[in-house]
Amino acid sequence: MILKTKGSPYDINTPIIGRVTRIPENIEYEIFISETIFSKTWYKFKAVLSTVKIISSLEIPIIHSIEKLDHLDEGDIVIINTDGIINTIYRKNSDHNFLLFTERCNSNCLMCSQPPKDRDDTDYFFSQYSQAIPLIPKDCPEIGITGGEPTLLGNRFLKLIKQLKEELPETELHCLTNGRSFAWENVAQKVGEIDHKRLMLAVPLYADVYHIHDYIVQAKDAFNQTIQGIYNLAKYGQRIEIRIVLHKQTIPRLAKLAKFIYKNLPFVEHIAFMGLEHEGYTSFNIDKLWIDPVEYQQELTEAVSYLSDFGMNVSIYNAQLCTLPENLWKYSRKSISDWKNIYFDECNKCDLLDQCGGMFASGIKKHSDFIKAIYFS
Ligand code: SF4
């Protein structure tokens, strides 16, 4: 799945955001995709995208000579940048849309799939999303908010959450945050005051002891801040999910972490145990992280069963069913976003293909040695 493409920019002085259309009559949309040299229709739109090379001078922002535009569907929202790069912000026909609020982060996790960038992108992303949010269809079922660490946008984070609530009151918001900013009670209080019932804050917690969590996220005091942040969020009535990535550093204390969560954070709404994604820093730290999923099933079973037996809502994400014992299948979800989800040739022979979530495309590089089709007959 392509989310980014590039062409030659013409007369683009500032980023342009809009919904794309190939239908000339759709003038409520902002950006026209044309395969012809020129038509007067173009002037009805804010900008034009074309695979054709345009050489004449026209008073309209254009990106031309784009190699491919097939990935864009009617109503998709894009941002056209001054350098000719076109990023897809929202795909109308997908249930896996996410808004990347910032690439900055105050942690530096060993297995970060989107390594942080130390540049101030606040203005760019705030401007982008405050324009894009009103264009998102009102019946959008769910949107993810991700980063970097989204709360680093400060007041602008709060403004965007508020705008999402006003523009898309029925849309579930799933915000991935390390939770550390909420250690400052006023931040949690301000989120509480927005009072968006469809906002879920998904916070990673990697151990029941501070030094392991802090090592994994490569940040001193992160554990204490995250725990304080979770308590503050709970105090202000926020919905919380705990996320645990499964790897060599988290497995040894997984059962203890499950007990810690039940005893200290019983108010959280959902706990997700997540298979490792081979993106970003993971490849660099593979020796510190990799353990074949088949080898940690005993620890995973103990942790999942413990929480589930005490009535907590538990899921397993990013796991292949052939690597899980059968008693854990009911917890496994199809969690991998469509644009990075693949199956192996072996999967085509498998009777569980429809139920199995498959794996990350990056799993081609490193995956379980035990991927094997399951047959029922
Ligand atoms: S063989 Fe493929 S479809 Fe079958 S359980 Fe394994 S990963 Fe899933």
Boltz pocket constraint, residues with backbone or C-beta under 6 A from the ligand:
constraints:
  - pocket:
      binder: B
      contacts: [[A, 320], [A, 321], [A, 322], [A, 323], [A, 343], [A, 344], [A, 346], [A, 347], [A, 348], [A, 350], [A, 351], [A, 352], [A, 353], [A, 356], [A, 357], [A, 358], [A, 370], [A, 371], [A, 372], [A, 373], [A, 374]]
      max_distance: 6.0
